[in-house]
């Protein structure tokens, strides 16, 4: 039970009128602290494959690498060669061939990497093994022609490829096999060090993002998001956490973010996680994520079909926290601040209405045209706050902002918008390196005309036109033009309807790898 305050700061005169009655958040019957996902396979490195383990052999062509040949006797090698020839397996990237009944190994899985595989290709091969062998009852050994660092890349792919979210399954659920996976390397110590130093923290960051976004909205809402992230960062050195509640945001004049959440009994929050590694620059790089923990559309309510997926409208916020966790756990020599702008957008007698006017932290006024254009509103106040309080050297927004970007880019790229060519180039490069690619979209000066309001500084929707670009223009309106700024619209990328090697079906954690790479890439 909580009662919303009746007091407003003077600077908030154009914001919402708060609730005048107590509201109750109904219990869900779910106790998230007492349940977890099924255990994953432990990942380790060794010079030899354990006896009795199923073999996953990574190969660039139709021949077996020397490490694999050494694990098979002559008859086993002949049997595999015959099967490869009969199946036409050529080792091209993504191809597989599963064999049983050969020698003493319970199963042999061949996975193609393609010639001269990249870091991402090796990771995808590892993820392919995780997907193909998820029901394998035996421990698994992965062998191939890779050095220590490459073995760590394969291990990373296996780690995020085996991800699952099954903590609420109780009837007829077959718990996946959990036998250990061993990556065979000529230098297992170097492989383990590379994995522990970079790959495992990055996998932990992806896992945090996916967990937050996969959770139902009766479990993850602004306050519980904060609690879950605090738990993830407990004991991680170099980290400081700041959380603004509704009272603090009202005093600061944040009419946008608090206005979005005023129809919900669950109060809005702004969470900022700062990490500064040894030797990092004085000014941080700011990652600002949209954190709408459920988006009904508010008074401009969405159609019912597929509305359940709106629990993932906080994927941007989840991914900035995942990236921060990866960078902090790996003790990267970077300085970042990750911001989650958290609110629940619900219809209620106290919800903001189309036609309302609210004021941002800096005093800019916004006319509400569509209450379902809410993500840009929470980003507006978050951008202004992080710029004032943390003086970052650049701001990068990430958000499931528009359906328009899905129509333009489908699920192949995130949309990139920026006024700064140098920053845009860095984001594009980080996307290619990480495997989370972006495509630059236009920000034309004429978009400002389409977003003009007759009664305020800007309106939150034009009603028609290039929706993704207009939404990006709105977000950028609240960032000083002297500040390097980029905006990523990930509405087509945050959820997958089918499993791929690195992304099991469900929420993807898109952006964690990209932002991690961007922070490490320097100026």
N, C-alpha and C positions, 0 to 999 in steps of 0.2 A: 504494500500500500504506500503510495506517495502522493503528495499534493504539490502541484506546480506553483511556483512563486507568483504572487500578484504584483511584484515590483519589477519595474523596468528601468534601466539606465536612461538618462536623459538623451543620450546619443542614439537611442534605439526607438525614437518616437514614431518612425514609420514601419516598425516591425510588427509582429503579431501580437494579439491580445492573448495572454496565457490562460490556461484552463482555470475555471473557478470552482471546480468540484474535484474531489479525490477520485482517482482512477486506479483500478486494480489490474495487475498483470496476472492473468490466469496461469496456474501451474500446468505443466505439460505432461507430467508423469514420467519424464525422461531424466535420468540422472547421469549427465555426460561424464562426470568425474569418476564414475565407477565402472565405465566401460571403455574399451579401446578397440582399435582394429585388430584383426587377426595378426599374429606374429609374422614378421617377414623373415626370409632366409638371412642368416648372418653371412657377411661377405668377408673372406680372408684371402691371403696370398701364400703360395708355397712353391717350392722348386719341383714338386712331383704331385701327381694326381692321387688322391686317396684310393685305396683298394675298395672296390664295390660301388664307386660313384658312377653315375651316368655321365657320359662324355658329351660336351658341346664343343665342336671343333669349328673354329673360325678360319675360313680359307678364302683366298682371293681368286682361285680358279678351281679346276676339277681335280687337282692333286692335293694330297694331304701335307700339311706342314710337318717338318721333322719332329717337332714335339709330339704330334699326334701319332706319327708312325712308331715312335719309340714306345707308345703305350699299347700297341697291338702286336700280336705275333704274326707270323707269315700268313697263316690262313685267314686271320682277321683282316689284314691289309688287302688280301686278294678279294675277300668278300665285299669289303667297302668299295674297292675299285670297280668291281663288277656292278654293284648297285648304282654307283655314280654314273657309269656308262649307260646302264639301262634307263635311268631316269633322265639323262641329259642334263644333269646338274653341272653348272659351269662356274659357280662361285660368284656370280654377279650379285650386286648389293641387294639384300633383302630376300634372297632365295633360301629355301631350306629343304633338307632331305632328312627324314626321320627313319632310323633303322633299329630293329630289335633282333635278338637272337644271334648276335655276333660276339664270339669269345665270351669273356666273363663279365663284360659290361652289360648292365640291364638295358641300356639304351644308348644309341649314338645319334646325336643330332648335328648335322652339318649346316652351318650358317654362312652364307656368302657375304663378304665385305666389299667386293669389287677391288680392282687394282689400286694400289697406293691409297688406302683408305684414310680419310681425314679424321680429325678428332670426333666430329659429329657422326661420321660413318661407323667408327668403332663403338661409340656410345649406342647407336641404333642397333648394332649387332648384339651388344650386351642386353639391350632391352628386348630384342627379338628372342633371345634365349629365355629371358624371364617370362615372356608371354607364352612361348611354345611349351615350356617345361613347368608351368605353374602347378600342374597336377602330378608331376613326377614324384613318386614316393621316396626315392633314394636321394642322398646327397648328390650334388652336381659338381663336376670339374670342368672348367672352361680352358681350352688350350688353343694356341695359335702362335703365329710369328709376330709377337709384339714384345717391346721392352717394358721396363717398369712403369714409365709414364703412360704408355698406351694401355697397359693392363689396368691402370687406375681409371682410364677413360671407359674401358669396357665395364669395369665395376660400377662406375657412375650410372651408365645406361641400365645395367641390371637393377640397381637400387631404385631408380625412378620408374623403371618398367614393371617392377613387381608390385608397385603401390596398389593398394585396395582400400576401399571405404565400406566396411561391412559391420560396423560396430552395433548397428540396430537390427541385424538379422538374428532371429532366434528360432525360427521354425524351418526345419528341412535344409538348413544351411550346411554345406560341406566345407569344413575348414580346410583351406589350402595346405599343401605340404610345406614343412618348414625346415627340411634338412639343409645343412650349410652348403654354401657355394664357395668353391675354391678356384681362384684364378692362378693358373700355372705360369710362372715367370722365371726367367734365368736369374733375375735379381728381385726376389720377393720382398726384401727389406725396402728397397727403393720404391717398389710398387705400393707397399703399405704406407710409406711416408707420403707419397703423392696422393694417395686416396684419402688419408686422414687429414692432410693439409688443405686440400681443395675440394675433392670430389664428394666426400661425405658431408661436409658442411653445406655444400650446394644442394645435395640431395635432401638434407634436413630442411633447408629453406623452401624447396619445392613442396616437400611433404607438408610443412606448416601452411603454405598457401592453399594447397588442395584440401587439407582438412578443414580449414576455416570456411572455404567456399562450399564444400560438400555438406557441411552441417545444416540441418534444418533451421529455419528462422526462429523457431521456438526455443532453440538451444543457443544459437549465436545471434545476438543483438548487440547494440553498442556497448553496454556495460560488460557483457560476457566476452565479447571480442577483446576488450581491454584486458580482462582477467586471463584469458587464454594466451595472449601475447606476452603478458608479464611472466607467466609460467614458463613459456618457451625461452625467455631471456634470463631466467633466474641463474645467477652465478656466472654469466658470460662477462668477461672483463671488458673495460673500455666503453660501457654502455650506460647512458642515462635516459630516463623515461619521464616525460611530462604528459599529464592528462588534464584537459579542460572539460569541466562539466557544464551543464546548461547555465548555471548561475554565473560562472566565470565568463562564458561566451556572451551572455547578455551584457555584462559589464563592459566587455570589449566592443559591443555593438555589432555582433555577428548575426544580423537578421536573416541572412540567407540560410545558414546551416540549421539554426534553431527553428526557423520557420518551416523548413522541410519536415522536421520531426514533430511539429506541434500537434499533429493528429494522432500521435502514438503515445501510449502511456509509458513507453520506454524512452527515456531521455537521450538526446543526442550527446555525442562526445567527440572530442578531437584528441587523438593520441599521437605523440611525437617521440620517436625513438632515435636517439643520437648515438652514433658510434664514431670514435676517432682513434685510428690506429697509430702506431709509432711512426713518426716522421711524416705524418699527413699534413696537408695544407691547413692554414688557419680557417679559411672559409669553407663550409661544407657544400656538397652537392645535395640538393633537396629532391627527394622523390615524394610526390604527393598523390595519394590514391583515393579514388572514389570508394566510399564505404557505405552504400545503401544496403543495409542488412536484409531488408525486404522491400521491394518496390511494387506496390499495388497500383501506382499511378496517382494515388491520392484522389482528390475530387474528380480529376480527369482520369477516371479509373480505366485500367487496361481491360481488354477482353479476357474472359476466363481461360481460354485455351492456352496451355503452356505457361500459365502464370506461376506455377510451382518453381520454374527455373529462375524466378526473380529472387530466390534466396541467394543466388550467385552474383547479385548486382553489387556486391562488395568485393569482387575479385581484384580490382585495382588496389584497394587497401590491403587485401590479403597478400598480394604479390610484393608490395613495397616492404611489408614486414618480413616476408620470406627472404627477400634480397638482403635486407639489413641483418637478418639472422645468419645468412651464409657468410657475409663479409665479416661480421663480428666473430663468429666461431672459428673462422680461418685466420683471424688476426691480420686481415689485409691492411696494408699501409695506406688507407683511404680515410676520408672524413665525409660522412654522409648524415643526413637527417631524414628519416622516413616518417611521413605524415599520413595518418588514416583519418579521413573526414567521415564520421560515422553518424548515421541517422536511419530511422525506419520511416518510410513514406506510406502513411495509412490514411484512409478516409474516415472522418470523424466530424462531429459538430464543431470541433475546434480547429479543423484543418484549414490551412490557408486556401484561398479561393482564386480561381482565374479572375484577374482584375485587381487583385491586391497589389500593394507596393511595399517592398521591404528595402532596408538599407544594409549595405555591406559594412565591414569593419572600417574601411577607409571613408565611408560616407556616401559612396556611390549608390544610386537608387535603381531598383529593378522592378519593372512591371511584370507580374505573373500573367502569362498568356496561357500556359499549359502547366499544370502541376506535375505532369509526368516528365517534364524537362527539369528534373530535380538534381541530377548528378552534377551538372555544371554549377548549380547554386552552392553546393557544399564545397566544391573545389575553389570557388571564388573566395570564400572566407579563409580557407586553408592556405591558398596562395598568398593572400595579403598578410596573414599572420606569420607564416614562416619567413617571408621576406623581411618583415619588421623585426621579428624576435631573433632570427638566426643569421641574417645577412648572408644568404648563400651566394655562391658564385654562379649558379645556374639552377633553374627549376625545371623538373620533368614531371608532367602529369601523366597518370595512367588510369584509364576508366573504361568501363563498359558503357559508353556514352550514347551511341545512336544505333538504331536499326539501319540507318542509311549507309553506314560503313560496311555492313554485312552485304547489302546489295551491290556495293562497289567492289569489294575485295573478297567476299565469301569467307572461307576459313583458311585462306592461304597466307594472308598477311594481316598485320595490324596496320591501321592508318596512322601515319606520322604527319603532324602539322608543326611548323616552326617558322618563326620570323628570323632565325639565326642560322645561316647556312653552315657555319663551322660546327655548331652543335648538332644540326640535322645530319651532317656527314658522319659525325661520331656515333650517333644513334644507329644509323644505317649499317655502319661497320660492325658495331656491337651485335646487331641483329644477325648479320651474316656469320660472325664468329661463333655466336652462341647457338645458332640454329633456330632462333626465334625472330623471323624476318619481318621487316616493316616495308611499307610503300609510302613514299612521300605524296601528300595530297595538297591541293592549293589553299592558300589563304589570301584572297583577293581583297583589295581595299573597298570594293563595292559591297562586300558583305556587311560592312558597318552600316551602310544605308538601310539594308534589309532588316537590321536588328534595332533600328531606332524606335523609340517609344514617343508617343505624343505627350505623355505626362511624367516620364521618368528618364533617367540617363540611358537606359537600355531595356529591352524586353527579353524575356528568357526564351522565346521561340518566335520564329517568323510565320509558322503555320505551313509553309511550303518551301520549295527550293532545295538547294544542296545541304541537306540536314547535317551531315557530318562536319562540313566546313563551317557552317553557321554556328554549330555547337562549339567548335574549336575557337572560333572568333570570340564567342561569349567568354569562354574560359580565359583567353588571352587578354581580354579587356581588363581583367583584374590583376595583370602582371605589368609592371612598369616596362615601357618599351626599351629601356636601357638594360634590362635584365635578360640574359640568354635564357630562352624558354622553349620547351618542346612539349607537345601533347600527343599521347598515344591513345587511340581509340581501339580497344581490344574486344569490342562487342561480338566479333565473329570468331574470336580465338579463345575465350575463357572457358568454353565448354565443348566437349567432343561427344558426338553421338555414337562413336565406335572406337574401339581400341586400336592404337598404333604402337609401334615398338616402345616409344618413350612416354606415351600418354594413354593410360587405360581410360576406358569410357567414364565420363563424368567431368568434373571440373579439372582444368588442365594445369593450373599454376603458371599460366603464361605470363611472362614478364620477369620472373625471378632470375632466370639465366641471363636475359638481356640486360637487366639493370645491374646485376653483379658484374658482368663484363664491362658495361659502360663505366662503372665506378673505377674499375681496375685499369681502364685504358688511359687514364690521366687526361691531361689537357690536350 
